[in-house]
Amino acid sequence: MSVTHELGEVVAERRLEAVAEDGTRTPVIVRLGTPEPDPHPEARGDWHCPRQILGLGDEAVATSYGVDSLQAFLLSVYATRLQLEERARVASVRLNWLGQEGLGLEADPRI
């Protein structure tokens, strides 16, 4: 049985471009919803954070789970990055953000 998730209120959004070998550019939008307590009775206080990728394959809303809202959000960002990389590989496109190679979905305070 497939579980359907709702995106809810969008709390973060990133606009990327998928660039094909011929130079064709397609907008790709990543949306993260508000982390919320997991409604399932067995969740025991866990949280989930919905996410959606538009413009690069399946546009269904997925979700990531964590022990608190921050972990759920961070895991959703991580899962989004992995999904984008895989979808770009399958579609034979490069993804860029602000004209740069890369997705800008990693933060390292040392940089």
Secondary structure, 3 states (H helix, E strand, C coil): CCCCCCCCCEEEEEEEEEEECCCCEEEEEEEEECCEECCCHHHCCCEEEEEEEECCCCCCCEEEEECCHHHHHHHHHHHHHHHHHHHHHHHCEEEEECCEECCCCCCCCCC
